Amino acid sequence: MWNNDHVTNFCTYNQSVILPIIYSALEKNMRGGHWNQAVHSLTLNARKKFLEMDVQVFQVCKLAYEDKEEKEKVAQKRRELTWQHLEVIAAKNMPVVMVHY
């Protein structure tokens, strides 16, 4: 893709629109280590190109991604605690049923 001048120019001129859309996918491939080595390498190359194009836009996307990830971790922890609380309440309120065979 980066060998095509039209694609490279389009990405360069529209990075502030394109990068926020694809940044999370690039990060997930990079951090998670995509199972396909070629995809992982292409991800690293694309990420590097976008970083070289405009460091400020890249940093804004990075901070937004990290903020979103942190909020998701907090929300996930809150959901887990809510379910644990509900399980405790349910266990206290559950009638004991004796089954005889």
C-alpha positions, 0 to 999 in steps of 0.5 A: 500500500505504501508503495502506491503514491496515490495512497501515500499522498491521500494518507498524508493529506488526510491523516487527521481523519484517517488515523483516528479511525484506524489507530485502535486497530494498529495498536491492537495488532501491535500490542497483541502481536497479530498471529500473522507475522506479515500483518504484524510487520505491516502494522508496525510499518504503517504505524511508523509512517503515520508517526513520521507524517505528523507526531502531534496527530499521532500523539493525540490519537495515542492519548485518546486510545489510552484514555479509552482503554483505561475507561474500559478497564474501569468499566469492566472492573465495575461490572465484575464487582456488580456481578459479585455483589449480585451473587452474594445477595442472591446467595443470601436470599436463595431458599435452601431446598432439600431434595430427597432421592 
